[in-house]
Amino acid sequence: MRRLMFVALVVLVSLGAQAGPDRDSAWKAFIDWFKTAPVGGNPVAGYAAKLQKDGKSEAEIREAVAVLTGQLAERSDWIGLYYDKVYAGRPPATRSPTASPRGPVRCSPTRSRA
């Protein structure tokens, strides 16, 4: 019985060690895609559509989405890329007074109270 438990433990540990690089390679593939993906929408859904276009099966896509969903919650290295993409696509704010849709703001002189 102990021998069986030991063998099961060795098998589980070896499977866990093999799962790490697959998760890392899946994450790297997602990040590489995300860097060039269009801004807006759900990035995981966009990546799933890309995988479908690449000919992946529904099971492979579901597995990839499950892995990525977990990694998006665990990792933070994607957040900077996300905000870089969001803010790089916006025009800079103007500070001129004519930026108002009504035109420049004019102040009337105040009356002094005597």
N, CA, C and O atoms as a GROMACS GRO file, in nm:
protein
  456
    1MET      N    1   0.083  -0.119   0.000
    1MET     CA    2   0.000   0.000   0.000
    1MET      C    3   0.087   0.126   0.000
    1MET      O    4   0.058   0.222  -0.071
    2ARG      N    5   0.194   0.125   0.080
    2ARG     CA    6   0.283   0.241   0.083
    2ARG      C    7   0.351   0.261  -0.051
    2ARG      O    8   0.371   0.374  -0.097
    3ARG      N    9   0.387   0.149  -0.112
    3ARG     CA   10   0.454   0.158  -0.241
    3ARG      C   11   0.360   0.221  -0.344
    3ARG      O   12   0.405   0.303  -0.425
    4LEU      N   13   0.234   0.185  -0.344
    4LEU     CA   14   0.136   0.240  -0.436
    4LEU      C   15   0.119   0.391  -0.412
    4LEU      O   16   0.110   0.468  -0.507
    5MET      N   17   0.114   0.431  -0.287
    5MET     CA   18   0.102   0.573  -0.253
    5MET      C   19   0.226   0.650  -0.302
    5MET      O   20   0.215   0.761  -0.353
    6PHE      N   21   0.343   0.590  -0.285
    6PHE     CA   22   0.467   0.654  -0.329
    6PHE      C   23   0.467   0.672  -0.481
    6PHE      O   24   0.503   0.779  -0.531
    7VAL      N   25   0.427   0.568  -0.553
    7VAL     CA   26   0.423   0.576  -0.700
    7VAL      C   27   0.322   0.682  -0.743
    7VAL      O   28   0.350   0.760  -0.834
    8ALA      N   29   0.207   0.686  -0.679
    8ALA     CA   30   0.106   0.786  -0.714
    8ALA      C   31   0.159   0.927  -0.688
    8ALA      O   32   0.135   1.018  -0.767
    9LEU      N   33   0.231   0.945  -0.578
    9LEU     CA   34   0.288   1.074  -0.545
    9LEU      C   35   0.393   1.116  -0.649
    9LEU      O   36   0.395   1.232  -0.692
   10VAL      N   37   0.478   1.024  -0.689
   10VAL     CA   38   0.580   1.054  -0.790
   10VAL      C   39   0.514   1.091  -0.922
   10VAL      O   40   0.559   1.185  -0.988
   11VAL      N   41   0.411   1.021  -0.960
   11VAL     CA   42   0.341   1.051  -1.086
   11VAL      C   43   0.277   1.189  -1.078
   11VAL      O   44   0.288   1.267  -1.173
   12LEU      N   45   0.212   1.221  -0.967
   12LEU     CA   46   0.148   1.352  -0.954
   12LEU      C   47   0.250   1.465  -0.954
   12LEU      O   48   0.227   1.570  -1.015
   13VAL      N   49   0.362   1.445  -0.888
   13VAL     CA   50   0.466   1.548  -0.886
   13VAL      C   51   0.523   1.568  -1.026
   13VAL      O   52   0.547   1.681  -1.067
   14SER      N   53   0.545   1.459  -1.098
   14SER     CA   54   0.600   1.474  -1.233
   14SER      C   55   0.500   1.540  -1.326
   14SER      O   56   0.539   1.616  -1.415
   15LEU      N   57   0.371   1.514  -1.308
   15LEU     CA   58   0.270   1.581  -1.390
   15LEU      C   59   0.264   1.729  -1.357
   15LEU      O   60   0.250   1.813  -1.446
   16GLY      N   61   0.276   1.761  -1.230
   16GLY     CA   62   0.277   1.902  -1.190
   16GLY      C   63   0.397   1.975  -1.245
   16GLY      O   64   0.385   2.091  -1.285
   17ALA      N   65   0.510   1.911  -1.248
   17ALA     CA   66   0.630   1.973  -1.304
   17ALA      C   67   0.616   1.995  -1.454
   17ALA      O   68   0.668   2.093  -1.507
   18GLN      N   69   0.546   1.907  -1.521
   18GLN     CA   70   0.526   1.923  -1.665
   18GLN      C   71   0.422   2.030  -1.695
   18GLN      O   72   0.426   2.093  -1.801
   19ALA      N   73   0.328   2.052  -1.603
   19ALA     CA   74   0.222   2.150  -1.629
   19ALA      C   75   0.275   2.293  -1.626
   19ALA      O   76   0.219   2.380  -1.692
   20GLY      N   77   0.381   2.318  -1.551
   20GLY     CA   78   0.436   2.453  -1.539
   20GLY      C   79   0.480   2.512  -1.671
   20GLY      O   80   0.432   2.620  -1.707
   21PRO      N   81   0.567   2.446  -1.745
   21PRO     CA   82   0.611   2.504  -1.872
   21PRO      C   83   0.497   2.523  -1.972
   21PRO      O   84   0.499   2.618  -2.050
   22ASP      N   85   0.398   2.433  -1.972
   22ASP     CA   86   0.284   2.449  -2.064
   22ASP      C   87   0.206   2.575  -2.029
   22ASP      O   88   0.164   2.649  -2.118
   23ARG      N   89   0.188   2.600  -1.900
   23ARG     CA   90   0.119   2.722  -1.856
   23ARG      C   91   0.200   2.844  -1.896
   23ARG      O   92   0.145   2.944  -1.942
   24ASP      N   93   0.332   2.835  -1.878
   24ASP     CA   94   0.417   2.948  -1.913
   24ASP      C   95   0.419   2.972  -2.063
   24ASP      O   96   0.415   3.087  -2.107
   25SER      N   97   0.423   2.867  -2.141
   25SER     CA   98   0.424   2.886  -2.286
   25SER      C   99   0.288   2.937  -2.334
   25SER      O  100   0.282   3.017  -2.428
   26ALA      N  101   0.180   2.891  -2.271
   26ALA     CA  102   0.046   2.942  -2.307
   26ALA      C  103   0.036   3.091  -2.272
   26ALA      O  104  -0.020   3.169  -2.348
   27TRP      N  105   0.091   3.129  -2.156
   27TRP     CA  106   0.089   3.269  -2.116
   27TRP      C  107   0.172   3.355  -2.211
   27TRP      O  108   0.129   3.463  -2.251
   28LYS      N  109   0.290   3.306  -2.248
   28LYS     CA  110   0.376   3.381  -2.340
   28LYS      C  111   0.308   3.398  -2.476
   28LYS      O  112   0.314   3.506  -2.535
   29ALA      N  113   0.242   3.294  -2.523
   29ALA     CA  114   0.171   3.304  -2.651
   29ALA      C  115   0.058   3.408  -2.641
   29ALA      O  116   0.038   3.486  -2.735
   30PHE      N  117  -0.014   3.409  -2.530
   30PHE     CA  118  -0.120   3.507  -2.511
   30PHE      C  119  -0.063   3.648  -2.507
   30PHE      O  120  -0.117   3.738  -2.572
   31ILE      N  121   0.044   3.670  -2.430
   31ILE     CA  122   0.103   3.803  -2.418
   31ILE      C  123   0.156   3.850  -2.554
   31ILE      O  124   0.141   3.967  -2.588
   32ASP      N  125   0.219   3.761  -2.629
   32ASP     CA  126   0.268   3.798  -2.763
   32ASP      C  127   0.152   3.843  -2.852
   32ASP      O  128   0.165   3.940  -2.926
   33TRP      N  129   0.040   3.773  -2.843
   33TRP     CA  130  -0.079   3.811  -2.920
   33TRP      C  131  -0.136   3.942  -2.867
   33TRP      O  132  -0.174   4.029  -2.944
   34PHE      N  133  -0.142   3.955  -2.735
   34PHE     CA  134  -0.204   4.071  -2.671
   34PHE      C  135  -0.132   4.200  -2.706
   34PHE      O  136  -0.194   4.306  -2.716
   35LYS      N  137  -0.001   4.194  -2.724
   35LYS     CA  138   0.076   4.313  -2.758
   35LYS      C  139   0.032   4.374  -2.891
   35LYS      O  140   0.042   4.495  -2.910
   36THR      N  141  -0.016   4.291  -2.982
   36THR     CA  142  -0.055   4.341  -3.114
   36THR      C  143  -0.206   4.338  -3.136
   36THR      O  144  -0.254   4.374  -3.243
   37ALA      N  145  -0.282   4.294  -3.036
   37ALA     CA  146  -0.427   4.284  -3.048
   37ALA      C  147  -0.490   4.423  -3.050
   37ALA      O  148  -0.435   4.517  -2.993
   38PRO      N  149  -0.606   4.436  -3.114
   38PRO     CA  150  -0.674   4.565  -3.114
   38PRO      C  151  -0.725   4.599  -2.974
   38PRO      O  152  -0.753   4.510  -2.893
   39VAL      N  153  -0.736   4.728  -2.947
   39VAL     CA  154  -0.784   4.775  -2.817
   39VAL      C  155  -0.935   4.760  -2.811
   39VAL      O  156  -1.005   4.780  -2.910
   40GLY      N  157  -0.984   4.724  -2.695
   40GLY     CA  158  -1.128   4.715  -2.673
   40GLY      C  159  -1.176   4.571  -2.667
   40GLY      O  160  -1.114   4.481  -2.723
   41GLY      N  161  -1.286   4.553  -2.599
   41GLY     CA  162  -1.343   4.420  -2.588
   41GLY      C  163  -1.273   4.334  -2.485
   41GLY      O  164  -1.185   4.381  -2.412
   42ASN      N  165  -1.312   4.211  -2.480
   42ASN     CA  166  -1.258   4.114  -2.386
   42ASN      C  167  -1.136   4.048  -2.448
   42ASN      O  168  -1.149   3.980  -2.550
   43PRO      N  169  -1.016   4.066  -2.390
   43PRO     CA  170  -0.897   4.009  -2.453
   43PRO      C  171  -0.897   3.857  -2.454
   43PRO      O  172  -0.841   3.797  -2.546
   44VAL      N  173  -0.957   3.793  -2.355
   44VAL     CA  174  -0.961   3.646  -2.354
   44VAL      C  175  -1.051   3.595  -2.466
   44VAL      O  176  -1.019   3.497  -2.533
   45ALA      N  177  -1.164   3.662  -2.486
   45ALA     CA  178  -1.253   3.623  -2.596
   45ALA      C  179  -1.186   3.646  -2.731
   45ALA      O  180  -1.201   3.566  -2.824
   46GLY      N  181  -1.111   3.755  -2.742
   46GLY     CA  182  -1.038   3.782  -2.865
   46GLY      C  183  -0.932   3.676  -2.892
   46GLY      O  184  -0.912   3.634  -3.007
   47TYR      N  185  -0.864   3.633  -2.786
   47TYR     CA  186  -0.762   3.530  -2.802
   47TYR      C  187  -0.828   3.396  -2.836
   47TYR      O  188  -0.773   3.319  -2.915
   48ALA      N  189  -0.944   3.368  -2.777
   48ALA     CA  190  -1.017   3.245  -2.811
   48ALA      C  191  -1.056   3.246  -2.960
   48ALA      O  192  -1.048   3.143  -3.027
   49ALA      N  193  -1.098   3.362  -3.010
   49ALA     CA  194  -1.132   3.372  -3.152
   49ALA      C  195  -1.010   3.350  -3.239
   49ALA      O  196  -1.018   3.289  -3.346
   50LYS      N  197  -0.895   3.400  -3.193
   50LYS     CA  198  -0.770   3.379  -3.266
   50LYS      C  199  -0.734   3.231  -3.270
   50LYS      O  200  -0.692   3.179  -3.373
   51LEU      N  201  -0.750   3.163  -3.156
   51LEU     CA  202  -0.720   3.019  -3.150
   51LEU      C  203  -0.814   2.942  -3.243
   51LEU      O  204  -0.772   2.847  -3.309
   52GLN      N  205  -0.940   2.982  -3.246
   52GLN     CA  206  -1.037   2.916  -3.334
   52GLN      C  207  -0.997   2.937  -3.480
   52GLN      O  208  -1.004   2.845  -3.562
   53LYS      N  209  -0.955   3.059  -3.512
   53LYS     CA  210  -0.910   3.089  -3.648
   53LYS      C  211  -0.787   3.007  -3.685
   53LYS      O  212  -0.768   2.970  -3.801
   54ASP      N  213  -0.702   2.980  -3.584
   54ASP     CA  214  -0.581   2.900  -3.606
   54ASP      C  215  -0.611   2.750  -3.619
   54ASP      O  216  -0.521   2.671  -3.646
   55GLY      N  217  -0.738   2.711  -3.600
   55GLY     CA  218  -0.776   2.572  -3.618
   55GLY      C  219  -0.773   2.486  -3.493
   55GLY      O  220  -0.775   2.363  -3.502
   56LYS      N  221  -0.769   2.548  -3.376
   56LYS     CA  222  -0.770   2.471  -3.250
   56LYS      C  223  -0.911   2.416  -3.226
   56LYS      O  224  -1.010   2.474  -3.269
   57SER      N  225  -0.916   2.302  -3.157
   57SER     CA  226  -1.046   2.241  -3.126
   57SER      C  227  -1.114   2.318  -3.012
   57SER      O  228  -1.049   2.393  -2.940
   58GLU      N  229  -1.242   2.297  -2.997
   58GLU     CA  230  -1.318   2.363  -2.890
   58GLU      C  231  -1.262   2.325  -2.752
   58GLU      O  232  -1.256   2.409  -2.662
   59ALA      N  233  -1.220   2.200  -2.736
   59ALA     CA  234  -1.164   2.155  -2.608
   59ALA      C  235  -1.033   2.228  -2.579
   59ALA      O  236  -1.009   2.270  -2.466
   60GLU      N  237  -0.949   2.243  -2.680
   60GLU     CA  238  -0.822   2.314  -2.662
   60GLU      C  239  -0.846   2.461  -2.628
   60GLU      O  240  -0.775   2.520  -2.547
   61ILE      N  241  -0.945   2.519  -2.692
   61ILE     CA  242  -0.977   2.659  -2.666
   61ILE      C  243  -1.030   2.676  -2.524
   61ILE      O  244  -0.990   2.769  -2.453
   62ARG      N  245  -1.121   2.587  -2.482
   62ARG     CA  246  -1.174   2.594  -2.345
   62ARG      C  247  -1.063   2.580  -2.243
   62ARG      O  248  -1.061   2.651  -2.142
   63GLU      N  249  -0.971   2.489  -2.268
   63GLU     CA  250  -0.858   2.468  -2.176
   63GLU      C  251  -0.769   2.593  -2.172
   63GLU      O  252  -0.728   2.636  -2.064
   64ALA      N  253  -0.740   2.650  -2.287
   64ALA     CA  254  -0.656   2.770  -2.292
   64ALA      C  255  -0.723   2.886  -2.220
   64ALA      O  256  -0.657   2.960  -2.147
   65VAL      N  257  -0.854   2.902  -2.239
   65VAL     CA  258  -0.927   3.010  -2.173
   65VAL      C  259  -0.928   2.989  -2.021
   65VAL      O  260  -0.914   3.086  -1.946
   66ALA      N  261  -0.944   2.866  -1.977
   66ALA     CA  262  -0.941   2.838  -1.833
   66ALA      C  263  -0.805   2.871  -1.773
   66ALA      O  264  -0.796   2.931  -1.666
   67VAL      N  265  -0.698   2.832  -1.843
   67VAL     CA  266  -0.563   2.862  -1.794
   67VAL      C  267  -0.540   3.012  -1.791
   67VAL      O  268  -0.489   3.065  -1.692
   68LEU      N  269  -0.577   3.082  -1.898
   68LEU     CA  270  -0.555   3.226  -1.905
   68LEU      C  271  -0.637   3.302  -1.802
   68LEU      O  272  -0.588   3.399  -1.744
   69THR      N  273  -0.759   3.260  -1.779
   69THR     CA  274  -0.843   3.325  -1.679
   69THR      C  275  -0.778   3.317  -1.541
   69THR      O  276  -0.777   3.415  -1.467
   70GLY      N  277  -0.726   3.200  -1.509
   70GLY     CA  278  -0.657   3.186  -1.381
   70GLY      C  279  -0.531   3.270  -1.375
   70GLY      O  280  -0.502   3.331  -1.273
   71GLN      N  281  -0.456   3.272  -1.484
   71GLN     CA  282  -0.331   3.347  -1.484
   71GLN      C  283  -0.354   3.498  -1.484
   71GLN      O  284  -0.275   3.572  -1.426
   72LEU      N  285  -0.461   3.544  -1.546
   72LEU     CA  286  -0.493   3.687  -1.540
   72LEU      C  287  -0.520   3.731  -1.397
   72LEU      O  288  -0.489   3.844  -1.359
   73ALA      N  289  -0.577   3.642  -1.317
   73ALA     CA  290  -0.602   3.673  -1.176
   73ALA      C  291  -0.474   3.664  -1.092
   73ALA      O  292  -0.459   3.736  -0.994
   74GLU      N  293  -0.384   3.576  -1.130
   74GLU     CA  294  -0.262   3.552  -1.052
   74GLU      C  295  -0.148   3.645  -1.088
   74GLU      O  296  -0.069   3.683  -1.001
   75ARG      N  297  -0.137   3.682  -1.213
   75ARG     CA  298  -0.021   3.757  -1.261
   75ARG      C  299  -0.056   3.903  -1.279
   75ARG      O  300  -0.173   3.939  -1.294
   76SER      N  301   0.046   3.987  -1.276
   76SER     CA  302   0.023   4.130  -1.295
   76SER      C  303   0.102   4.187  -1.413
   76SER      O  304   0.092   4.307  -1.440
   77ASP      N  305   0.179   4.105  -1.482
   77ASP     CA  306   0.262   4.158  -1.590
   77ASP      C  307   0.183   4.200  -1.714
   77ASP      O  308   0.241   4.259  -1.805
   78TRP      N  309   0.056   4.171  -1.720
   78TRP     CA  310  -0.027   4.210  -1.834
   78TRP      C  311  -0.091   4.347  -1.814
   78TRP      O  312  -0.136   4.408  -1.910
   79ILE      N  313  -0.097   4.394  -1.689
   79ILE     CA  314  -0.172   4.517  -1.659
   79ILE      C  315  -0.108   4.638  -1.725
   79ILE      O  316  -0.177   4.722  -1.783
   80GLY      N  317   0.025   4.648  -1.718
   80GLY     CA  318   0.093   4.759  -1.784
   80GLY      C  319   0.069   4.760  -1.934
   80GLY      O  320   0.049   4.866  -1.993
   81LEU      N  321   0.072   4.643  -1.995
   81LEU     CA  322   0.045   4.634  -2.140
   81LEU      C  323  -0.096   4.682  -2.171
   81LEU      O  324  -0.118   4.753  -2.270
   82TYR      N  325  -0.192   4.644  -2.086
   82TYR     CA  326  -0.331   4.683  -2.108
   82TYR      C  327  -0.344   4.835  -2.105
   82TYR      O  328  -0.401   4.895  -2.196
   83TYR      N  329  -0.292   4.899  -2.000
   83TYR     CA  330  -0.306   5.043  -1.989
   83TYR      C  331  -0.222   5.117  -2.094
   83TYR      O  332  -0.263   5.224  -2.139
   84ASP      N  333  -0.108   5.063  -2.133
   84ASP     CA  334  -0.032   5.123  -2.242
   84ASP      C  335  -0.117   5.126  -2.369
   84ASP      O  336  -0.118   5.227  -2.440
   85LYS      N  337  -0.185   5.018  -2.397
   85LYS     CA  338  -0.268   5.010  -2.517
   85LYS      C  339  -0.386   5.106  -2.508
   85LYS      O  340  -0.420   5.173  -2.606
   86VAL      N  341  -0.450   5.113  -2.392
   86VAL     CA  342  -0.567   5.198  -2.377
   86VAL      C  343  -0.530   5.344  -2.391
   86VAL      O  344  -0.594   5.418  -2.467
   87TYR      N  345  -0.427   5.388  -2.321
   87TYR     CA  346  -0.394   5.530  -2.322
   87TYR      C  347  -0.314   5.571  -2.445
   87TYR      O  348  -0.315   5.689  -2.480
   88ALA      N  349  -0.247   5.482  -2.510
   88ALA     CA  350  -0.174   5.516  -2.632
   88ALA      C  351  -0.270   5.544  -2.747
   88ALA      O  352  -0.235   5.615  -2.841
   89GLY      N  353  -0.390   5.489  -2.741
   89GLY     CA  354  -0.487   5.509  -2.848
   89GLY      C  355  -0.569   5.635  -2.835
   89GLY      O  356  -0.645   5.667  -2.926
   90ARG      N  357  -0.557   5.707  -2.726
   90ARG     CA  358  -0.636   5.828  -2.706
   90ARG      C  359  -0.557   5.952  -2.747
   90ARG      O  360  -0.436   5.958  -2.728
   91PRO      N  361  -0.626   6.049  -2.804
   91PRO     CA  362  -0.556   6.174  -2.836
   91PRO      C  363  -0.523   6.249  -2.706
   91PRO      O  364  -0.596   6.236  -2.608
   92PRO      N  365  -0.415   6.325  -2.707
   92PRO     CA  366  -0.382   6.398  -2.584
   92PRO      C  367  -0.488   6.504  -2.554
   92PRO      O  368  -0.549   6.560  -2.645
   93ALA      N  369  -0.508   6.530  -2.428
   93ALA     CA  370  -0.606   6.631  -2.387
   93ALA      C  371  -0.553   6.769  -2.422
   93ALA      O  372  -0.434   6.798  -2.408
   94THR      N  373  -0.642   6.854  -2.468
   94THR     CA  374  -0.602   6.991  -2.498
   94THR      C  375  -0.632   7.078  -2.377
   94THR      O  376  -0.728   7.054  -2.303
   95ARG      N  377  -0.553   7.178  -2.359
   95ARG     CA  378  -0.571   7.266  -2.246
   95ARG      C  379  -0.612   7.407  -2.290
   95ARG      O  380  -0.617   7.498  -2.208
   96SER      N  381  -0.640   7.425  -2.415
   96SER     CA  382  -0.679   7.558  -2.462
   96SER      C  383  -0.822   7.587  -2.420
   96SER      O  384  -0.903   7.495  -2.407
   97PRO      N  385  -0.855   7.716  -2.397
   97PRO     CA  386  -0.991   7.749  -2.355
   97PRO      C  387  -1.094   7.724  -2.464
   97PRO      O  388  -1.213   7.723  -2.434
   98THR      N  389  -1.052   7.704  -2.589
   98THR     CA  390  -1.148   7.681  -2.696
   98THR      C  391  -1.188   7.534  -2.706
   98THR      O  392  -1.260   7.496  -2.798
   99ALA      N  393  -1.142   7.451  -2.613
   99ALA     CA  394  -1.176   7.310  -2.617
   99ALA      C  395  -1.321   7.286  -2.578
   99ALA      O  396  -1.374   7.177  -2.601
  100SER      N  397  -1.386   7.387  -2.519
  100SER     CA  398  -1.526   7.372  -2.479
  100SER      C  399  -1.615   7.374  -2.603
  100SER      O  400  -1.587   7.450  -2.696
  101PRO      N  401  -1.721   7.293  -2.606
  101PRO     CA  402  -1.809   7.295  -2.723
  101PRO      C  403  -1.879   7.430  -2.742
  101PRO      O  404  -1.923   7.462  -2.852
  102ARG      N  405  -1.890   7.509  -2.635
  102ARG     CA  406  -1.956   7.641  -2.643
  102ARG      C  407  -1.856   7.751  -2.678
  102ARG      O  408  -1.896   7.866  -2.696
  103GLY      N  409  -1.730   7.719  -2.687
  103GLY     CA  410  -1.629   7.820  -2.714
  103GLY      C  411  -1.558   7.858  -2.587
  103GLY      O  412  -1.574   7.793  -2.484
  104PRO      N  413  -1.478   7.965  -2.593
  104PRO     CA  414  -1.401   8.003  -2.475
  104PRO      C  415  -1.491   8.051  -2.362
  104PRO      O  416  -1.598   8.108  -2.385
  105VAL      N  417  -1.447   8.027  -2.242
  105VAL     CA  418  -1.520   8.072  -2.124
  105VAL      C  419  -1.481   8.216  -2.097
  105VAL      O  420  -1.363   8.250  -2.091
  106ARG      N  421  -1.580   8.300  -2.082
  106ARG     CA  422  -1.552   8.442  -2.057
  106ARG      C  423  -1.605   8.477  -1.918
  106ARG      O  424  -1.714   8.437  -1.877
  107CYS      N  425  -1.525   8.551  -1.850
  107CYS     CA  426  -1.563   8.595  -1.716
  107CYS      C  427  -1.604   8.741  -1.723
  107CYS      O  428  -1.536   8.823  -1.784
  108SER      N  429  -1.714   8.772  -1.661
  108SER     CA  430  -1.756   8.913  -1.657
  108SER      C  431  -1.695   8.978  -1.533
  108SER      O  432  -1.676   8.912  -1.431
  109PRO      N  433  -1.666   9.105  -1.542
  109PRO     CA  434  -1.607   9.171  -1.426
  109PRO      C  435  -1.707   9.170  -1.310
  109PRO      O  436  -1.827   9.181  -1.331
  110THR      N  437  -1.656   9.156  -1.193
  110THR     CA  438  -1.742   9.156  -1.074
  110THR      C  439  -1.763   9.298  -1.026
  110THR      O  440  -1.676   9.384  -1.039
  111ARG      N  441  -1.875   9.320  -0.971
  111ARG     CA  442  -1.904   9.452  -0.914
  111ARG      C  443  -1.859   9.454  -0.771
  111ARG      O  444  -1.878   9.358  -0.697
  112SER      N  445  -1.800   9.562  -0.733
  112SER     CA  446  -1.760   9.574  -0.594
  112SER      C  447  -1.875   9.626  -0.512
  112SER      O  448  -1.951   9.712  -0.557
  113ARG      N  449  -1.887   9.576  -0.395
  113ARG     CA  450  -1.995   9.620  -0.307
  113ARG      C  451  -1.943   9.735  -0.221
  113ARG      O  452  -1.836   9.725  -0.160
  114ALA      N  453  -2.016   9.838  -0.217
  114ALA     CA  454  -1.972   9.955  -0.141
  114ALA      C  455  -2.034   9.960  -0.004
  114ALA      O  456  -2.007  10.053   0.072
   0.00000   0.00000   0.00000
